């Protein structure tokens, strides 16, 4: 295959975005939340856990700890009991309580809406900060790269990187900033419904014509 120019790659990215928006018009954050605090907690819990499982756990957690102030005063063993089924529950409970205490001490109980402030909180990395900024505050400061986003980005030849932050940087050069948050939801939806790991349904793919991997599969 001839080397793709930067301009051609950007044009292909535009077609991919349009195709995904048409295929998944209802794409949205799958973590159920009512505010930034709930989304931050749910996102921390989602590490190495499915969104479905997190959504089963958070109603009881939020009923018991409705805000950062309540969570900051929680006993770790009590939080562990509630979040146990999400995996890595001891570390998650520790981070949740430490995060809440920091939010109360530094931000009067309100979740900050700036990247560096979020990343300074216990248990919060760039991926988590991107989720909260994009979905709770409507700020497109980055692209959330989970396993679906990274895998599909590589299949589309939009990146060759494995590190999520490097994948994010490559994608940010190809897509308009006002679509960064939506792009993550679109790629995640596509990864769950069609571009499934180990058994991709290229015959049902809305963007197959612009996917080098799909074309190769079609040729056998």
C-alpha positions in Angstrom: 0.0 0.0 0.0 1.3 3.5 -0.9 2.2 5.7 2.0 -0.7 7.8 3.0 -0.1 11.6 3.1 -1.1 13.6 6.2 -3.8 15.4 4.2 -5.2 12.1 2.9 -5.2 10.7 6.5 -7.1 13.7 7.8 -9.6 13.5 5.0 -10.1 9.8 5.8 -10.5 10.6 9.5 -13.3 13.0 8.5 -15.1 10.3 6.6 -14.7 7.9 9.5 -16.1 10.4 12.0 -19.1 11.1 9.7 -19.7 7.4 9.2 -19.6 6.7 13.0 -21.9 9.6 13.8 -24.4 8.2 11.3 -24.1 4.7 12.7 -24.3 5.6 16.4 -26.4 8.7 16.8 -27.1 7.9 20.4 -23.5 7.3 21.5 -22.9 8.7 25.0 -21.1 8.0 28.3 -22.3 4.6 29.5 -21.5 5.3 33.2 -24.7 6.4 34.8 -24.2 9.7 36.7 -26.0 12.8 37.9 -23.1 15.2 38.4 -19.3 15.5 38.2 -18.8 13.8 41.6 -20.7 10.8 40.6 -19.0 10.5 37.2 -15.5 10.8 38.8 -16.3 8.1 41.3 -17.8 5.8 38.6 -14.8 6.4 36.3 -12.3 5.5 39.1 -14.3 2.3 39.7 -14.4 1.4 36.0 -10.6 0.6 35.9 -10.3 -3.1 35.0 -14.1 -3.4 35.3 -17.1 -3.1 32.9 -19.4 -0.1 32.9 -22.3 -2.5 33.4 -20.8 -3.8 36.7 -20.0 -0.2 37.8 -23.6 0.9 37.2 -24.8 -2.0 39.4 -22.6 -0.8 42.2 -22.9 2.9 42.2 -26.6 3.4 43.2 -25.9 1.9 46.6 -22.6 3.8 46.9 -24.2 7.1 46.1 -27.1 6.5 48.4 -24.7 6.1 51.2 -22.2 8.7 50.1 -24.0 11.3 48.1 -21.2 13.8 47.8 -17.5 14.3 48.4 -18.1 15.4 52.0 -19.8 12.2 52.9 -17.3 10.1 51.1 -14.4 11.9 52.8 -15.6 10.8 56.2 -16.2 7.1 55.2 -14.4 4.2 56.7 -12.4 2.3 54.1 -13.8 -1.1 55.0 -17.3 0.2 54.5 -16.5 1.5 51.0 -14.7 -1.7 50.2 -17.8 -3.7 51.0 -19.9 -1.7 48.6 -17.4 -1.7 45.7 -16.0 -5.2 46.2 -17.4 -6.6 43.0 -15.6 -4.0 40.8 -12.3 -5.7 41.5 -9.2 -4.2 43.1 -11.6 -3.0 45.7 -9.1 -2.1 48.5 -7.1 0.2 46.3 -10.2 1.7 44.7 -11.8 2.4 48.1 -8.5 4.0 49.3 -8.3 6.2 46.3 -12.0 7.2 46.5 -11.7 8.3 50.1 -8.4 10.1 49.5 -9.9 11.8 46.4 -12.9 13.0 48.4 -10.8 14.3 51.2 -8.7 16.3 48.8 -11.7 17.7 47.0 -13.2 18.8 50.4 -9.9 20.3 51.6 -8.9 22.1 48.4 -12.1 22.8 46.5 -14.9 23.0 49.1 -16.3 19.7 48.0 -16.7 20.6 44.4 -15.0 18.6 41.7 -12.5 20.9 39.9 -13.0 21.5 36.1 -9.3 21.8 35.1 -7.1 19.1 33.8 -4.1 19.6 36.1 -6.3 20.0 39.2 -8.1 16.7 38.4 -4.9 14.8 37.6 -3.5 15.9 41.0 -6.3 14.0 42.8 -5.6 10.5 44.1 -6.6 7.8 41.6 -7.1 10.2 38.7 -5.0 10.0 35.6 -5.4 11.7 32.2 -7.9 9.2 31.0 -10.2 9.7 34.0 -9.8 13.5 33.8 -10.8 13.4 30.1 -13.9 11.5 30.9 -15.0 14.0 33.6 -14.0 17.1 31.7 -15.7 16.0 28.5 -18.9 14.5 30.0 -19.5 16.5 33.2 -18.2 19.9 32.1 -18.5 19.8 28.3 -14.8 20.6 27.9 -13.0 18.8 25.0 -9.5 18.9 26.3 -8.5 15.4 25.3 -9.6 12.1 23.9 -10.4 9.2 26.2 -8.4 6.2 25.0 -9.6 2.9 26.4 -8.9 -0.6 24.9 -11.6 -0.2 22.2 -10.4 3.3 21.1 -6.7 2.2 21.0 -7.4 -1.0 19.1 -9.7 0.6 16.5 -7.3 3.5 16.1 -4.5 1.1 15.2 -6.8 -0.9 12.9 -7.6 2.3 11.1 -3.9 3.1 10.8 -4.5 6.4 12.6 -1.7 5.4 15.0 0.9 2.7 15.5 1.3 3.5 19.2 0.3 1.3 22.1 0.6 3.8 25.0 -2.8 5.5 25.5 -1.5 9.0 25.8 0.5 8.7 22.6 -2.5 7.3 20.8 -4.5 10.2 22.1 -1.9 12.7 20.7 -2.1 11.1 17.3 -5.9 11.2 17.2 -6.0 14.8 18.4 -4.1 15.8 15.2 -6.8 14.2 13.0 -10.1 15.1 14.5 -11.7 18.5 15.3 -11.5 19.4 19.0 -15.2 19.9 19.4 -15.7 16.2 18.6 -13.0 14.7 20.9 -15.3 13.6 23.6 -17.9 12.2 21.2 -15.2 10.4 19.2 -14.4 8.2 22.2 -18.1 7.3 22.6 -18.4 6.5 18.9 -15.3 4.3 18.8 -16.4 2.5 22.0 -19.9 1.9 20.6 -18.3 0.6 17.4 -15.9 -1.7 19.3 -18.8 -3.2 21.3 -21.2 -3.6 18.4 -19.2 -4.3 15.2 -15.5 -4.0 15.5 -15.3 -6.7 18.2 -11.9 -8.0 19.2 -11.1 -11.4 17.7 -14.3 -11.5 15.7 -14.8 -8.2 13.9 -17.9 -7.9 11.7 -16.3 -6.1 8.7 -19.2 -7.0 6.5 -21.5 -4.9 8.8 -19.0 -2.0 9.3 -20.2 1.4 8.4 -16.6 2.6 7.9 -15.1 -0.5 6.3 -14.4 1.4 3.1 -12.0 3.7 5.0 -10.4 1.0 7.1 -7.2 -0.6 5.8 -7.7 -3.6 8.0 -11.2 -4.3 6.8 -10.0 -4.1 3.2 -7.2 -6.6 3.9 -9.7 -8.9 5.6 -12.0 -8.7 2.6 -9.2 -9.7 0.3 -8.4 -12.6 2.6 
